[in-house]
Amino acid sequence: MTKLEYIRANSIHDAVQLLSDPAWKSRPLAGGTDLLVQLRLETPTYNRFVDISRTPEMKVIEIKDNIVHLGAAVTFSEIIANTLLSQIVPFFVEACRSVGSPQIRNAGTIGGNVANAAACADSLPSLVCLDAVVHLKSFKGERQMLVSEFVTGPHQTCLEEGELITHFTFHIPPSHTKNHFIKIGRRNAQSISRLSIAVIGGLDENGLINYLRLCPGAATPKTVRFYDVENFLLGKKPAESLFVEAGERTAQTMIAVTGRRWSTRYKEVALRAITERALRAVFSGDSSRKHIEVEQ
Ligand SMILES: Cc1cc2nc3c(=O)[nH]c(=O)nc-3n(C[C@H](O)[C@H](O)[C@H](O)COP(=O)(O)OP(=O)(O)OC[C@H]3O[C@@H](n4cnc5c(N)ncnc54)[C@H](O)[C@@H]3O)c2cc1C
């Protein structure tokens, strides 16, 4: 078993100092729900954990000037318990509620979910839909970028050695919009996403779609908004036939990116169905279906 040192950071400044200490090859440790699992599977390339899970500045959830500020060490359970987030971005809260089990949600953090960047990471579709910005800090300074640019592929990000995700920011969606998240897993709970989708949508005074953001999860190697489907829906009147057409276009956009693979026969049908359902929930208020569907 590899011997690893452990040290706790008491502030962001502290964490950045410790992560850039040349005497050690350090790695941020938040909830450990990915990192400690990986430790069993592969020999670590680092020799010290810098525990950032209790760094006060990284545990903040606040709204200033219509912008949500979400600390990177905030756990899924803390997000679920936050009533303001449930009011303004229920789809993000639903995505967090769908993660693992209560134990995983009590320890797992939003920063860890994005930094680990699994293609099936449940927070990504709603964060990408919100054009959320990730804020980074290292001894070289601070920088920020869209989450959709930060995550470059499965388990790949722009994070540099010694760099820390400090927080995320995103604008509150316009008040006339609704948002919805659906996840398909192999079972009702403690289930990794087979597919998911996040949608935000709103109508103008004539009942035409004037705001639409759509992002599937675990569908393409990189989690991205499907702009072609968004543009197809903008300016149109919500209707069953429109939802069906949008579902088909979403499935075809996925296949255009991934090509036909062993899972396509299933994912094509399933993505079509959850796209229709999410649009129906956003535009006709029929959000009766469960947010977590079990793969048939
Ligand atoms: C049983 C089980 C079920 C799970 N189910 C789900 C699920 O349904 N959906 C899902 O999306 N995930 C799931 N996960 C994965 C995991 O729980 C999440 O990805 C979680 O968000 C990881 O956060 P963490 O705080 O535990 O990260 P850690 O394990 O502490 O860290 C993960 C990685 O991110 C880095 N890191 C962490 N915080 C920062 C930071 N602030 N700055 C820079 N780098 C950082 C670490 O160095 C490490 O490389 C599951 C895991 C387990 C074990």
The ligand as a MOL file (V3000), in Angstrom:
LIG
                    3D

  0  0  0     0  0            999 V3000
M  V30 BEGIN CTAB
M  V30 COUNTS 53 58 0 0 0
M  V30 BEGIN ATOM
M  V30 1 C -20.9840 4.4050 -4.5860 0
M  V30 2 C -20.8210 5.6420 -5.4280 0
M  V30 3 C -21.9010 6.1220 -6.1710 0
M  V30 4 C -21.7530 7.2730 -6.9510 0
M  V30 5 N -22.8240 7.7250 -7.6590 0
M  V30 6 C -22.7030 8.8340 -8.4360 0
M  V30 7 C -23.8140 9.2910 -9.2010 0
M  V30 8 O -24.9210 8.7410 -9.1780 0
M  V30 9 N -23.6170 10.4070 -9.9550 0
M  V30 10 C -22.4120 11.0700 -10.0180 0
M  V30 11 O -22.3240 12.0840 -10.7200 0
M  V30 12 N -21.3360 10.6560 -9.2950 0
M  V30 13 C -21.4620 9.5470 -8.5210 0
M  V30 14 N -20.3730 9.1080 -7.8090 0
M  V30 15 C -19.0850 9.7800 -7.9640 0
M  V30 16 C -18.7610 10.8520 -6.9000 0
M  V30 17 O -19.5040 10.6670 -5.7610 0
M  V30 18 C -18.9060 12.2360 -7.4000 0
M  V30 19 O -18.1650 12.4400 -8.5710 0
M  V30 20 C -18.4960 13.3100 -6.3600 0
M  V30 21 O -18.9780 14.5300 -6.7860 0
M  V30 22 C -17.0060 13.4250 -6.1660 0
M  V30 23 O -16.7940 14.4880 -5.2070 0
M  V30 24 P -15.7900 14.3340 -3.9920 0
M  V30 25 O -15.9020 15.5960 -3.2180 0
M  V30 26 O -16.0040 13.0680 -3.2570 0
M  V30 27 O -14.4000 14.3200 -4.7680 0
M  V30 28 P -13.0140 13.6310 -4.4080 0
M  V30 29 O -13.1320 12.1430 -4.5220 0
M  V30 30 O -12.4780 14.1930 -3.1510 0
M  V30 31 O -12.1430 14.2040 -5.6260 0
M  V30 32 C -12.4050 13.7990 -6.9670 0
M  V30 33 C -11.3270 14.4310 -7.8700 0
M  V30 34 O -11.5270 15.8250 -7.9450 0
M  V30 35 C -10.3960 16.5450 -7.4280 0
M  V30 36 N -10.9550 17.6740 -6.6720 0
M  V30 37 C -11.9150 17.6250 -5.7190 0
M  V30 38 N -12.2470 18.8820 -5.3290 0
M  V30 39 C -11.4480 19.7240 -6.0540 0
M  V30 40 C -11.3060 21.1510 -6.1130 0
M  V30 41 N -12.0550 21.9660 -5.3680 0
M  V30 42 N -10.3850 21.6700 -6.9530 0
M  V30 43 C -9.6390 20.8790 -7.7450 0
M  V30 44 N -9.7400 19.5100 -7.7630 0
M  V30 45 C -10.6340 18.9500 -6.9210 0
M  V30 46 C -9.6250 15.5460 -6.5740 0
M  V30 47 O -8.2650 15.8570 -6.4980 0
M  V30 48 C -9.9030 14.2460 -7.3460 0
M  V30 49 O -9.0260 14.1530 -8.4450 0
M  V30 50 C -20.4860 7.9610 -6.9960 0
M  V30 51 C -19.3960 7.4880 -6.2440 0
M  V30 52 C -19.5590 6.3420 -5.4700 0
M  V30 53 C -18.3910 5.8270 -4.6680 0
M  V30 END ATOM
M  V30 BEGIN BOND
M  V30 1 1 1 2
M  V30 2 1 2 3
M  V30 3 2 2 52
M  V30 4 2 3 4
M  V30 5 1 4 5
M  V30 6 1 4 50
M  V30 7 2 5 6
M  V30 8 1 6 7
M  V30 9 1 6 13
M  V30 10 2 7 8
M  V30 11 1 7 9
M  V30 12 1 9 10
M  V30 13 2 10 11
M  V30 14 1 10 12
M  V30 15 2 12 13
M  V30 16 1 13 14
M  V30 17 1 14 15
M  V30 18 1 14 50
M  V30 19 1 15 16
M  V30 20 1 16 17
M  V30 21 1 16 18
M  V30 22 1 18 19
M  V30 23 1 18 20
M  V30 24 1 20 21
M  V30 25 1 20 22
M  V30 26 1 22 23
M  V30 27 1 23 24
M  V30 28 2 24 25
M  V30 29 1 24 26
M  V30 30 1 24 27
M  V30 31 1 27 28
M  V30 32 2 28 29
M  V30 33 1 28 30
M  V30 34 1 28 31
M  V30 35 1 31 32
M  V30 36 1 32 33
M  V30 37 1 33 34
M  V30 38 1 33 48
M  V30 39 1 34 35
M  V30 40 1 35 36
M  V30 41 1 35 46
M  V30 42 1 36 37
M  V30 43 1 36 45
M  V30 44 2 37 38
M  V30 45 1 38 39
M  V30 46 1 39 40
M  V30 47 2 39 45
M  V30 48 1 40 41
M  V30 49 2 40 42
M  V30 50 1 42 43
M  V30 51 2 43 44
M  V30 52 1 44 45
M  V30 53 1 46 47
M  V30 54 1 46 48
M  V30 55 1 48 49
M  V30 56 2 50 51
M  V30 57 1 51 52
M  V30 58 1 52 53
M  V30 END BOND
M  V30 END CTAB
M  END
